[in-house]
Amino acid sequence: MISICIIVKNEEENIKKCLDMLSKLKYEIIVVDTGSTDNTKNIVKQYTDKVYDFTWCDDFSAARNFAIEKANEEYILMMDSDEFLVDFHKKDFETLLVQHPKEVGRIHRNNIFTRNGMKYTSKELVNRVFPKKYYRYTGKIHEQIVALKSEEYVTYEVPLFFDHIGYNGEEKDRKNKAQRNIQLLLRSLREDGEDPYTLYQLGKGYYFQEDYKEAADYFGRALMYDLNPKLEYVIDMVEMYGYSLINSNQLEHALLMENIYEEFSHSADFVYMMGFIYMNCGMFKEAIREFASASKYKSCKVIGVNSYLSFYNLGVIYECIGDKEKAVYYYKQCGSYEPAQIGMNRVKS
């Protein structure tokens, strides 16, 4: 019924854990190797005999489409080797496939990463399940699923839950990966022309290289287009643009995000970001308002934005303005969040 397709290259550190988890689903596993020189292929062969070589041509869609052609089952579950299955409901999943025979399923993914010594988790839905009869991939990098006979398609959520560590790892490895992506994206820009999604991905590449000035420039260019504010990548880009402006000390430009507040204030993550902008500009009254507002949302993308992260920043602000009582109150609301514990001890000393 389902073929799991994975593209790999020198993934010996991740592939065993990835396949250990995926093998629990008892589906066909297709692995396409794009030139490994480590032990990746030997590890893969412990789980499947369907291992194929693909000559790398700087095109992720070509590799993914090659994997799809090798699949024997009707439906595809496309995965990466740095994604680890943590929970699933197989019976419900297969029922949904029957109920949505021509649509695209979205897996649940937790992106786990560390920045400045602190661990963060952001949640997202990713298009990964589809009938191979109707879909293929397009785009040399940050490839997207496209319908073969129409431009738009319907999506639905599937009960497959993954942890993703691709944004984590050593700083050098993370920046090298970002640089590889940037080069492919710049090539795509030259060959295929400018479009907002490619500009967004370029901004994201520079963001993960911590080149925030360059990231802000590409995000800004993309946002010059007439974009649908409900699109997930647009929401994500607006938030990353705000942080890029803060981190590159473009605070006056960051304050201009007030102009799009109404369009994006449905998101706790955006409201939290506005609080962070105000905080960095020394506008503490406005920052308090936004962090307090973010803490009241029922859901968020980055875990903690609607709870301990907002409470922590409220504690920091009240500590800065000398209101120790309120600072301690908000630090206590953070539970076991270590920076809050440090802040509380600092205030009490």
C-alpha positions in Angstrom: 0.0 0.0 0.0 2.8 2.4 1.0 6.4 2.9 0.0 8.7 4.9 2.3 11.2 6.8 0.1 14.4 8.3 1.5 17.3 10.2 -0.1 20.7 9.8 1.6 24.3 10.8 1.4 26.9 10.1 4.2 24.2 9.7 6.8 25.7 7.0 8.9 25.1 9.0 12.1 21.4 9.3 11.6 20.2 6.5 9.2 20.1 3.6 11.7 17.9 5.5 14.1 15.7 6.7 11.3 15.2 3.2 9.8 14.8 1.6 13.3 11.8 3.8 13.8 10.4 3.6 10.3 10.6 -0.2 10.1 7.9 -0.4 12.8 5.4 0.7 10.2 6.1 -2.5 8.2 6.0 -0.7 4.8 8.3 -1.0 1.8 11.4 1.1 2.2 13.2 2.6 -0.9 16.6 4.3 -0.3 18.3 6.3 -2.9 22.0 7.0 -2.3 23.5 10.0 -4.0 27.2 9.3 -3.4 27.9 8.1 0.1 31.5 7.5 1.0 30.9 6.4 4.6 29.0 3.3 6.0 25.5 4.6 5.1 24.7 2.0 2.4 25.9 -1.0 4.6 23.6 0.2 7.4 20.7 0.6 5.0 21.0 -2.9 3.6 20.3 -4.2 7.1 16.7 -2.9 6.6 16.0 -3.2 2.9 17.3 -4.6 -0.3 15.8 -1.8 -2.3 18.9 0.5 -2.4 19.6 2.4 -5.5 22.4 4.7 -6.7 21.7 8.1 -8.2 24.3 10.3 -9.7 24.0 13.6 -7.9 23.1 16.5 -10.3 22.5 19.4 -7.8 18.7 18.7 -8.0 16.8 17.3 -5.0 13.6 16.9 -7.0 15.3 14.7 -9.6 16.6 12.4 -6.8 13.2 12.3 -5.1 11.4 11.6 -8.4 13.9 8.8 -9.1 13.0 7.2 -5.7 9.3 7.5 -6.5 9.8 5.6 -9.8 11.5 2.8 -7.9 8.5 2.5 -5.5 6.2 -0.5 -6.0 3.3 0.7 -3.8 0.4 3.1 -4.6 1.2 5.7 -2.0 4.5 7.4 -1.1 5.7 8.5 2.3 8.7 10.7 1.6 11.2 11.1 4.4 14.6 12.5 5.3 17.3 10.6 7.3 17.3 13.2 10.0 13.6 12.7 10.8 12.8 10.2 13.5 9.3 8.6 14.0 8.2 9.1 17.6 4.5 8.2 17.4 2.0 6.8 14.9 -1.5 5.5 14.5 -1.2 3.0 11.6 -4.8 1.9 11.3 -6.0 5.5 11.3 -3.3 6.5 8.9 -4.4 3.8 6.4 -8.0 4.7 6.8 -7.3 8.3 5.9 -5.4 7.2 2.8 -8.6 5.5 1.6 -10.7 8.5 2.4 -8.3 10.9 0.6 -7.2 9.0 -2.5 -6.1 12.0 -4.6 -4.9 14.4 -1.8 -1.7 15.1 0.0 -1.1 14.1 3.6 0.8 16.2 6.1 2.9 14.7 8.8 3.5 16.3 12.2 7.1 17.4 12.7 9.0 18.9 15.7 12.0 20.8 14.6 14.5 20.5 17.5 17.4 23.0 17.6 19.8 24.8 20.0 20.6 28.4 19.8 22.9 30.3 22.3 23.0 27.2 24.4 19.2 26.9 24.8 17.1 24.1 23.3 14.0 25.1 21.3 11.3 23.1 19.5 9.1 24.4 16.7 6.1 22.5 15.4 4.9 22.3 11.8 2.9 20.2 9.3 4.8 19.0 6.2 3.4 17.7 3.0 4.9 14.2 2.6 2.2 11.6 1.8 0.7 11.3 -1.7 -0.5 8.8 -4.4 2.4 8.5 -6.9 0.0 8.4 -9.8 -0.9 12.1 -9.3 2.2 13.8 -7.9 5.9 14.5 -8.4 8.5 17.0 -7.0 9.8 20.2 -8.5 12.6 22.6 -7.6 16.3 21.9 -7.4 16.3 22.6 -3.6 13.6 23.0 -0.9 11.6 21.0 -3.4 7.8 21.0 -3.4 5.1 18.5 -4.3 3.2 19.4 -7.4 0.1 17.8 -9.0 0.8 16.4 -12.5 -2.5 17.7 -14.0 -3.5 20.7 -11.9 -1.9 23.6 -10.0 -3.6 23.2 -6.7 -4.4 20.3 -4.4 -6.1 19.6 -1.1 -4.2 18.5 2.0 -5.1 16.7 5.2 -3.3 15.7 8.4 -2.0 12.2 9.0 -1.3 10.7 12.4 2.5 10.3 11.9 4.7 12.3 14.3 8.4 13.0 13.8 11.3 14.7 15.5 13.6 16.6 13.1 17.2 17.5 14.0 18.2 19.0 10.6 18.4 22.5 12.1 20.6 21.4 14.9 24.1 19.9 15.0 27.5 21.5 15.2 27.7 25.1 14.1 30.2 24.3 11.4 28.1 21.5 9.9 24.9 23.6 10.1 26.6 26.5 8.3 28.2 24.3 5.7 24.7 22.8 4.9 23.3 26.3 4.7 26.1 27.4 2.3 25.4 24.4 0.1 21.7 25.3 0.0 22.5 28.9 -0.8 24.6 28.1 -3.8 21.9 25.9 -5.2 19.3 28.5 -4.6 21.4 31.3 -6.2 21.8 29.0 -9.2 18.0 28.5 -9.3 17.5 32.2 -9.1 19.9 32.8 -12.1 18.4 30.0 -14.2 14.7 30.2 -13.4 14.2 33.8 -12.4 13.2 35.5 -9.2 10.2 34.3 -7.2 9.2 35.0 -3.6 9.6 31.4 -2.4 13.2 31.1 -3.6 14.0 34.5 -2.0 12.4 33.2 1.2 14.6 30.1 1.2 17.7 32.2 0.5 16.9 34.4 3.4 16.4 31.2 5.5 19.8 29.9 4.4 21.6 33.1 5.4 19.6 33.2 8.7 21.0 29.7 9.6 24.4 31.0 8.7 23.8 33.8 11.2 24.3 36.4 8.4 21.2 38.3 9.5 21.8 41.4 7.3 21.8 39.3 4.2 18.9 37.3 5.4 16.9 40.4 6.0 17.7 41.7 2.5 16.3 38.5 0.9 13.2 38.4 3.1 12.5 42.1 2.4 12.8 41.4 -1.4 10.3 38.5 -1.1 7.9 40.6 0.9 7.7 43.2 -1.9 5.5 40.7 -3.8 1.8 40.6 -3.3 1.7 37.5 -1.0 -1.2 35.7 0.7 -0.6 36.3 4.4 -2.3 33.0 5.2 0.4 30.9 3.5 2.6 29.1 6.0 5.9 30.1 4.4 4.8 33.8 4.4 3.9 33.7 8.1 7.3 32.0 8.8 9.1 34.5 6.6 7.6 37.5 8.3 8.7 36.2 11.7 12.2 35.4 10.6 12.4 38.8 8.9 11.6 40.4 12.2 14.3 38.5 14.1 16.8 39.2 11.3 16.2 42.9 11.6 16.7 42.7 15.4 19.9 40.6 15.1 21.3 42.9 12.4 20.5 46.0 14.6 18.0 47.4 12.1 15.6 48.3 14.9 13.9 51.2 13.1 13.0 48.9 10.2 11.9 46.2 12.7 9.4 48.7 14.2 7.8 49.0 10.8 6.4 45.5 11.4 3.6 47.3 13.3 2.2 48.1 9.8 1.3 44.4 9.3 0.2 43.7 12.8 -3.5 43.1 12.0 -2.7 40.6 9.3 -0.5 38.4 11.4 -1.7 38.9 15.0 -3.6 35.7 14.9 -0.2 34.0 15.5 1.2 33.8 19.1 4.7 33.6 17.5 4.2 36.9 15.6 2.9 38.7 18.7 5.8 37.3 20.7 8.2 38.6 18.0 6.6 42.1 18.3 7.2 42.0 22.0 10.8 41.1 21.3 11.2 44.0 18.9 9.7 46.5 21.4 11.9 45.0 24.2 15.1 45.6 22.1 13.9 49.1 21.3 13.5 49.9 25.0 9.7 50.2 24.6 8.9 48.3 27.7 5.3 49.2 28.1 4.5 47.9 24.6 6.7 44.8 25.1 4.8 43.9 28.3 1.5 44.2 26.4 2.7 41.9 23.6 4.3 39.2 25.8 1.2 39.2 28.0 -1.0 38.9 24.9 1.2 36.0 23.5 0.8 34.1 26.7 -3.0 33.9 26.3 -3.0 32.1 23.0 -4.0 28.5 23.0 -1.4 27.3 20.5 2.0 28.4 19.0 4.6 27.2 16.6 7.7 27.5 18.8 7.0 25.7 22.1 7.0 28.1 25.0 6.1 31.2 23.1 2.6 31.2 24.7 3.9 30.3 28.1 7.3 30.2 29.7 9.2 32.2 27.1 6.8 35.1 27.3 6.7 34.9 31.1 10.5 34.9 31.2 10.7 38.1 29.1 8.1 39.7 31.3 10.3 38.8 34.3 13.4 40.3 32.6 11.6 43.6 31.8 10.2 44.0 35.3 13.6 43.2 36.7 15.2 45.9 34.5 12.7 48.5 35.6 13.2 47.6 39.3 9.8 45.9 40.0 11.3 42.9 41.8 7.9 41.6 43.0 6.5 41.3 39.5 9.8 40.0 38.2 9.8 37.1 40.7 6.1 36.5 39.9 6.7 36.0 36.2 9.9 34.0 36.7 7.9 31.6 38.9 5.4 31.2 36.1 8.2 29.7 33.9 8.4 26.5 35.9 11.7 24.7 35.5 13.0 26.9 32.7 16.6 27.4 33.7 17.1 31.1 32.7 14.1 32.0 34.8 15.5 30.1 37.8 18.7 32.1 37.4 16.8 35.3 37.1 14.8 34.6 40.2 17.9 33.8 42.2 19.4 37.0 40.9 16.5 39.2 42.0 16.3 37.6 45.4 20.0 37.9 46.2 
